[in-house]
Amino acid sequence: MIELEDVWKVFGSDEWAVLTEARRAEPDAAVLKRLRAVVGVGGASLSVGKGELVCLMGLSGSGKSTLVRLINRLLEPSAGKVRIDGGDILSLRPKALRELRARRIGMVFQSHALLAHLSVRDNVALPLEILGAARTQREDRADELLGRVGLEGLGDWRVDALSGGMQQRVGLARALAADPDILLMDEPFSALDPLIRHDLQTKFMALSRELGKTTVFVTHDVDEAFRIADRVVLMRAGRIAQAGTAGELVSRPADDYVRRFVANARLPAARDDPPAKARAIA
């Protein structure tokens, strides 16, 4: 469903110079300082199978949020290929790209990004309004999704009257409104209290499995990644350090960095195998 092939994202005044240096060898701090540049993502290759839930995990600045934004071109890759369901999204013109984002990709942010002047129901229904759906259709869909995320009967409320956890549920319902194939989630639960966070993880896991969404979920929390993901992709300094199941990262770490990162992690209860088509190239 999602394929990234040798994808790079560099930030700097001379993008090609940075890319050239980075491709020769991982540039040291002196080179980056001279070029006034940052390598956000370096040579990432990743494939996410249909219906698979993959977590991008790593420390702050490891490139995980940058990588997830390259999947739907909220950031433009400096080099490489990005495909959705076999189609090259880097070749899409603005109108086709907007259509792809509106119909096939839902995104949930850490900050909720809700519109305070709209009701809870209208926030959830917003993607359908953008697509031109009739009011009754989008309101019925919004109410259905509010019930699924545990907010039944709150459609007429103001979003600023909701708790942080409830607002994040609204954000999740909105991401699902247009029934997208793909969900991109950037640390959606990291600002929540532990009990609320655990509850939302459970709700999200159930919804994801029930609806069969292909999901890329960004987190810096190894226990969260191990609990919810079919596979985990651990990033370091913009590069993929290792990709695999929680058990694989713990039992067969690729290097000392991976070993130290997962050393104190709690392995989840036994999970079903991830989809057969899912694979990653680290």
SULJOCOR-V803018 format. One line per field, one symbol per residue. phi: phi as a letter, one per 30 degrees, with the letter a starting at -180 (. if undefined). psi: psi as a letter, one per 20 degrees, with the letter a starting at -180 (. if undefined). burial: # if it has 16 or more other ideal C-beta (glycine too) atoms within 10 Angstrom, else .. A space follows every 10 residues. Layout:
BEGIN
phi = ???
psi = ???
burial = ???
END
This chain:
BEGIN
phi = .bbcbhdbbc cldbeddddd ddddaedddd dddddhbbcd bbidbabcde idccccblde idjddddddd dcidcdddaj bbbchicddd cddedddddd ddccbcbbcd dihdcddcde dddddeeddd diddeddddd ddddddddci beiceddddd ccdddddddd dddddcedhd dbccbchdcd ccdedddddd edddeddddd ciddbcbcac cddddddccd bccccbhicd dabldedddd dbddaddded dcecdcddde cdddedddab cc
psi = gpppolpqoq prhnghgggg ghhgqoqrhg ghghilrpog polppppprp jqopppqrrp jijghgghih hjkhqpqhra qppokipoii iprgghghgg hhhipqpprh jglqohiqrg ghghighhgh ijqqghghhg gghghhhhjk kpjjhiqqhi iqrghhhhhg hggghigjlq hppponlhjh jqqgghgggh gggggggggg ikqppoppqj ohhgghgiqg qpopqpliqo hqparghghg hmqhahgggh hjhjqoprrp rqqrqhipqq o.
burial = ####..#### .#..#..##. ##....#... ##..#.#.## #########. ########.. .######### ###.#.#### .###....#. .#.......# #..####### .#.#....## ########.. ..#....##. ###.##.##. #..##.#.#. .#..###### ########.# #########. .#...##.## #.##..##.. ..######## ########## ########## ######..## ..##...#.. ##..#..... ...##..#.# .#
END
